């Protein structure tokens, strides 16, 4: 009887080893199975800001991002409290102006009603700069998609005056004269 009992114990030990080996293989395969060779790894490097109003070019990037993502919060950070928007009403031969509150309301309405906005900044045609005030005239193309059958394309120039109280402050848009064909 003893040899049979010894064989049973050996089989039990062998079975335990087999189960441990099988469990290790399953765990290893499960870990490898969760690995996706086509998925990029996590990037732990610090992200660069997509826009930074500490520079004029950064304001243009922020402006473009605000339009692309239809983000009035971002847009509002770019607009000076004393902001003035000016455009020419060619039908009446007058310049029409409004302040920051009307600009934010108008932009909010545009962002809410458009399905997509695509703003492209083109060449800078004129620049005048001081330490706390800069004037830039820059070309742009704006495509406003209200729906697939209602698409507006606006081309022209934006004449911006940027200002800041101190050289360490971010730039704000103090005035925007729209010189587009719309």
RODO-2510 file (C-alpha; in nm, 4 decimals, decimal comma):
residues 182
     n   res          X          Y          Z
     1     x     0,0000     0,0000     0,0000
     2     x     0,2833     0,2261     0,0767
     3     x     0,4150     0,2315    -0,2824
     4     x     0,0698     0,3277    -0,4078
     5     x     0,0417     0,6055    -0,1512
     6     x     0,3868     0,7342    -0,2507
     7     x     0,2841     0,7384    -0,6163
     8     x    -0,0329     0,9294    -0,5305
     9     x     0,1682     1,1873    -0,3375
    10     x     0,4065     1,2207    -0,6328
    11     x     0,1125     1,2696    -0,8665
    12     x    -0,0333     1,5329    -0,6338
    13     x     0,3015     1,7157    -0,6206
    14     x     0,3363     1,6886    -0,9994
    15     x    -0,0198     1,8133    -1,0381
    16     x     0,0526     2,1113    -0,8154
    17     x     0,3649     2,1915    -1,0148
    18     x     0,1639     2,1584    -1,3369
    19     x    -0,1051     2,3948    -1,2029
    20     x     0,1577     2,6443    -1,0871
    21     x     0,3292     2,6262    -1,4261
    22     x    -0,0039     2,6610    -1,6064
    23     x    -0,1008     2,9580    -1,3874
    24     x     0,2358     3,1236    -1,4600
    25     x     0,1894     3,0715    -1,8353
    26     x    -0,1647     3,2126    -1,8210
    27     x    -0,0489     3,5161    -1,6195
    28     x     0,2382     3,5787    -1,8578
    29     x     0,0176     3,5362    -2,1637
    30     x    -0,2450     3,7620    -2,0096
    31     x     0,0132     4,0332    -1,9489
    32     x     0,1474     4,0060    -2,3011
    33     x    -0,2057     3,9892    -2,4381
    34     x    -0,2764     4,3315    -2,2877
    35     x     0,0199     4,4782    -2,4673
    36     x    -0,0865     4,6523    -2,7878
    37     x     0,2118     4,6971    -3,0194
    38     x     0,0141     4,9492    -3,2275
    39     x    -0,0771     5,1799    -2,9379
    40     x     0,1681     5,4552    -2,8544
    41     x     0,3145     5,4581    -2,5079
    42     x     0,2346     5,7194    -2,2481
    43     x     0,4340     6,0371    -2,3048
    44     x     0,5558     6,1642    -1,9681
    45     x     0,7464     6,4598    -2,1141
    46     x     0,6097     6,8041    -2,0270
    47     x     0,3623     6,9285    -2,2850
    48     x     0,4290     7,2529    -2,4655
    49     x     0,1477     7,5037    -2,4533
    50     x    -0,0467     7,5217    -2,7769
    51     x    -0,0820     7,8918    -2,7268
    52     x     0,0847     8,1464    -2,5039
    53     x    -0,0275     8,5102    -2,5033
    54     x     0,3141     8,6139    -2,3707
    55     x     0,4102     8,6608    -2,7375
    56     x     0,2160     8,8131    -3,0263
    57     x     0,2476     8,4917    -3,2275
    58     x     0,1145     8,3089    -2,9221
    59     x    -0,1938     8,5335    -2,9237
    60     x    -0,2516     8,4445    -3,2891
    61     x    -0,2245     8,0730    -3,2002
    62     x    -0,4664     8,1189    -2,9078
    63     x    -0,7067     8,3093    -3,1342
    64     x    -0,6924     8,0282    -3,3902
    65     x    -0,7433     7,7647    -3,1194
    66     x    -1,0405     7,9560    -2,9766
    67     x    -1,2043     7,9591    -3,3199
    68     x    -1,1154     7,5964    -3,3975
    69     x    -1,2558     7,4690    -3,0679
    70     x    -1,5254     7,7408    -3,0514
    71     x    -1,4040     7,8283    -2,7036
    72     x    -1,5311     8,1631    -2,5726
    73     x    -1,3432     8,1175    -2,2449
    74     x    -1,0096     8,1081    -2,4254
    75     x    -1,1206     8,3852    -2,6607
    76     x    -1,2215     8,6063    -2,3682
    77     x    -0,8711     8,5871    -2,2187
    78     x    -0,7337     8,7489    -2,5344
    79     x    -0,9701     9,0470    -2,5402
    80     x    -0,8729     9,3623    -2,3499
    81     x    -1,1407     9,5201    -2,1246
    82     x    -1,1227     9,8368    -2,3377
    83     x    -1,1488     9,6386    -2,6643
    84     x    -1,2947     9,8040    -2,9754
    85     x    -1,4013     9,6156    -3,2903
    86     x    -1,4337     9,8161    -3,6119
    87     x    -1,5649     9,7151    -3,9520
    88     x    -1,6706     9,9086    -4,2590
    89     x    -2,0367     9,8944    -4,3631
    90     x    -1,9921     9,9636    -4,7329
    91     x    -2,3672     9,9861    -4,7957
    92     x    -2,3957    10,2823    -4,5567
    93     x    -2,0378    10,4077    -4,6067
    94     x    -1,9749    10,4177    -4,2321
    95     x    -1,7505    10,2438    -3,9811
    96     x    -1,9405    10,0361    -3,7259
    97     x    -1,7826     9,9800    -3,3843
    98     x    -1,8597     9,7866    -3,0703
    99     x    -1,6916     9,7078    -2,7399
   100     x    -1,5848     9,3972    -2,5528
   101     x    -1,9320     9,2943    -2,4298
   102     x    -2,0790     9,3047    -2,7806
   103     x    -1,7710     9,1254    -2,9158
   104     x    -1,8111     8,8428    -2,6659
   105     x    -2,1863     8,8143    -2,7398
   106     x    -2,1270     8,8155    -3,1146
   107     x    -1,8457     8,5612    -3,0939
   108     x    -2,0520     8,3389    -2,8624
   109     x    -2,3333     8,3450    -3,1198
   110     x    -2,0915     8,2554    -3,3989
   111     x    -1,9398     7,9718    -3,1965
   112     x    -2,2850     7,8355    -3,1036
   113     x    -2,4283     7,8507    -3,4556
   114     x    -2,1324     7,7214    -3,6556
   115     x    -2,0692     7,3504    -3,6905
   116     x    -1,7054     7,4173    -3,7759
   117     x    -1,4719     7,7154    -3,8012
   118     x    -1,1456     7,6978    -3,9906
   119     x    -0,9174     7,9993    -3,9453
   120     x    -0,5874     8,0280    -4,1294
   121     x    -0,3508     8,3148    -4,0557
   122     x    -0,1533     8,4296    -4,3565
   123     x     0,1298     8,6757    -4,4066
   124     x     0,1908     8,9801    -4,1890
   125     x     0,1863     9,2840    -4,4165
   126     x     0,2536     9,5596    -4,1647
   127     x     0,3998     9,5876    -3,8150
   128     x     0,4572     9,8774    -3,5787
   129     x     0,5862     9,7958    -3,2319
   130     x     0,6574     9,9582    -2,8990
   131     x     0,7294     9,7859    -2,5679
   132     x     0,3644     9,7722    -2,4565
   133     x     0,1764     9,8302    -2,7830
   134     x     0,1995     9,6532    -3,1188
   135     x     0,0009     9,7046    -3,4386
   136     x    -0,0094     9,4190    -3,6906
   137     x    -0,2002     9,3843    -4,0153
   138     x    -0,2275     9,0190    -4,1108
   139     x    -0,4073     8,8291    -4,3836
   140     x    -0,6529     8,5539    -4,2971
   141     x    -0,8929     8,3006    -4,4454
   142     x    -1,1949     8,2013    -4,2383
   143     x    -1,4335     7,9263    -4,3397
   144     x    -1,7564     7,9140    -4,1400
   145     x    -1,9610     7,5969    -4,1817
   146     x    -2,3108     7,6461    -4,0449
   147     x    -2,4263     7,3218    -4,2095
   148     x    -2,3154     7,1289    -4,5191
   149     x    -2,5257     7,3490    -4,7478
   150     x    -2,4407     7,6817    -4,5782
   151     x    -2,0693     7,7576    -4,5933
   152     x    -1,9252     8,1091    -4,5768
   153     x    -1,5696     8,1945    -4,6796
   154     x    -1,4215     8,5200    -4,5589
   155     x    -1,0844     8,6450    -4,6781
   156     x    -0,9141     8,9656    -4,5892
   157     x    -0,6952     9,1399    -4,3403
   158     x    -0,7227     9,1869    -3,9675
   159     x    -0,5679     9,5054    -3,8371
   160     x    -0,4910     9,4345    -3,4703
   161     x    -0,3631     9,6570    -3,1943
   162     x    -0,2193     9,4538    -2,9074
   163     x    -0,1431     9,6045    -2,5697
   164     x    -0,0181     9,5153    -2,2251
   165     x     0,0420     9,7241    -1,9133
   166     x     0,3890     9,5812    -1,8379
   167     x     0,6342     9,3848    -2,0479
   168     x     0,5780     9,0829    -1,8189
   169     x     0,1990     9,0830    -1,8810
   170     x     0,0333     8,8758    -2,1554
   171     x    -0,0689     9,0550    -2,4739
   172     x    -0,4362     9,1430    -2,5195
   173     x    -0,6225     9,2547    -2,8296
   174     x    -0,7146     9,6183    -2,7690
   175     x    -0,8530     9,6905    -3,1153
   176     x    -0,9490     9,4863    -3,4195
   177     x    -1,0274     9,6576    -3,7459
   178     x    -1,1720     9,3988    -3,9818
   179     x    -1,0600     9,4637    -4,3377
   180     x    -1,2206     9,1589    -4,4967
   181     x    -1,4287     9,1214    -4,8108
   182     x    -1,7385     9,0191    -4,6205
***
